[in-house]
Amino acid sequence: MRIDRFLKLASLVKRRAMAQEMVEVGAVRLNGKTVKPSADVEAGDAIELAFPRRLIAVEVLTSDERALKRKTAAFRINADRRLGEDEKPW
């Protein structure tokens, strides 16, 4: 499944357009690398999301679209920390 679609279906972001934009500007990393919105996500992958004052690291538990639509647990949070005003996520 595409990373932008996964972020939306897993409820990590509210809109798919927002997920695409975050990926394009480099605010999302998949397994430590910046990727395109079309990058494939699979179970076991690590995703890092940088919000303006927050950094979240998750492990993907499932990338099955049907399971995500049934609200099955899609990810496990590995880290969730607030960033200082002058701190950059990476």
KAPEPE-V114307 format. One record per helix or strand of 3 or more residues. SS is the DSSP state (A for helix, B for strand). FROM is the first residue (numbers start at 0). TO is the last residue. If there is no record, write none. Layout:
ss:SS from:FROM to:TO
ss:SS from:FROM to:TO
This chain:
ss:A from:2 to:8
ss:A from:15 to:24
ss:B from:27 to:29
ss:B from:45 to:50
ss:B from:53 to:59
ss:A from:64 to:68
ss:B from:74 to:81
